[in-house]
Amino acid sequence: LASGPMDPGRMPVPWLPAGLSFEKDEGAGEVQTPLVGDAADSLKIGDNVYLRHAKAGELCERFASLILIEGDEIVDEVPTYRGEGQTFL
């Protein structure tokens, strides 16, 4: 979650499988995140759900590069600050 007051722009977004959303009174959690929607009915324990990050720092701190995708095509791979040997504590 991005720091600051709660706002939809500071929340991750359920991405795959399509058709998921957060419960009205619940947001994203570290351990369990209640999701609702048509796709939620078919999810089983252990199934993967992918969320789009609300801020890039979490990704850039853990991966050496990011793959940029436009539509269905990989258009570039760019280094993160970790990939460039930087660390910010």
PLY file of the C-alpha trace (Angstrom):
ply
format ascii 1.0
element vertex 89
property float x
property float y
property float z
element edge 88
property int vertex1
property int vertex2
end_header
0.00 0.00 0.00
1.20 3.48 -0.76
1.68 5.67 2.30
-0.79 8.38 3.18
-4.57 8.48 3.57
-6.65 5.67 2.07
-7.49 6.40 -1.53
-8.20 4.10 -4.50
-5.05 5.42 -6.19
-2.94 4.20 -3.26
-4.30 0.65 -3.32
-3.08 -2.29 -5.38
-5.55 -3.47 -8.02
-6.64 -7.11 -8.44
-5.48 -7.92 -11.98
-5.64 -11.65 -12.72
-7.83 -13.55 -12.84
-10.08 -10.87 -14.26
-13.31 -10.09 -12.44
-11.97 -9.70 -8.89
-12.26 -6.72 -6.57
-11.72 -5.96 -2.90
-14.64 -6.19 -0.51
-16.19 -2.78 0.12
-14.97 -2.58 3.74
-11.66 -4.43 3.29
-8.47 -3.51 1.51
-5.34 -5.42 0.63
-3.65 -7.19 3.51
-0.29 -8.82 4.03
-1.61 -12.31 4.73
-5.17 -12.62 3.57
-7.15 -10.32 1.36
-10.86 -10.99 0.86
-11.75 -10.73 -2.83
-15.20 -10.75 -4.40
-16.54 -10.97 -7.93
-17.41 -13.62 -10.50
-13.88 -15.05 -10.56
-13.76 -15.39 -6.75
-16.25 -18.28 -6.79
-13.85 -20.48 -8.77
-10.73 -19.77 -6.67
-9.36 -22.54 -4.48
-6.78 -22.44 -1.68
-3.37 -22.23 -3.33
-4.56 -20.51 -6.53
-2.54 -17.51 -7.61
-4.07 -14.04 -7.75
-2.02 -11.18 -9.18
-2.32 -7.58 -8.03
-0.91 -4.52 -9.77
1.28 -2.56 -7.36
0.25 0.88 -6.20
3.86 2.02 -5.97
6.99 0.97 -7.83
9.36 0.94 -4.86
8.32 -2.55 -3.75
9.14 -4.01 -7.15
12.31 -2.00 -7.69
13.70 -3.01 -4.33
13.31 -6.75 -5.03
14.05 -7.20 -8.74
17.05 -6.28 -10.88
14.91 -5.28 -13.86
11.33 -4.62 -14.92
9.76 -5.95 -18.11
7.63 -3.32 -19.85
4.56 -4.68 -21.61
2.29 -2.84 -24.01
-0.80 -4.79 -24.96
0.40 -8.37 -25.45
3.96 -7.42 -26.41
7.15 -7.06 -24.35
8.54 -3.70 -25.47
11.54 -3.24 -23.17
13.44 -4.39 -20.10
14.82 -1.68 -17.83
17.09 -1.93 -14.79
15.80 -1.02 -11.36
17.94 0.75 -8.79
18.71 -2.68 -7.35
19.83 -3.80 -10.81
22.10 -0.77 -10.96
23.68 -1.76 -7.63
21.91 0.90 -5.54
20.38 0.39 -2.10
18.36 2.98 -0.19
17.95 2.37 3.54
0 1
1 2
2 3
3 4
4 5
5 6
6 7
7 8
8 9
9 10
10 11
11 12
12 13
13 14
14 15
15 16
16 17
17 18
18 19
19 20
20 21
21 22
22 23
23 24
24 25
25 26
26 27
27 28
28 29
29 30
30 31
31 32
32 33
33 34
34 35
35 36
36 37
37 38
38 39
39 40
40 41
41 42
42 43
43 44
44 45
45 46
46 47
47 48
48 49
49 50
50 51
51 52
52 53
53 54
54 55
55 56
56 57
57 58
58 59
59 60
60 61
61 62
62 63
63 64
64 65
65 66
66 67
67 68
68 69
69 70
70 71
71 72
72 73
73 74
74 75
75 76
76 77
77 78
78 79
79 80
80 81
81 82
82 83
83 84
84 85
85 86
86 87
87 88
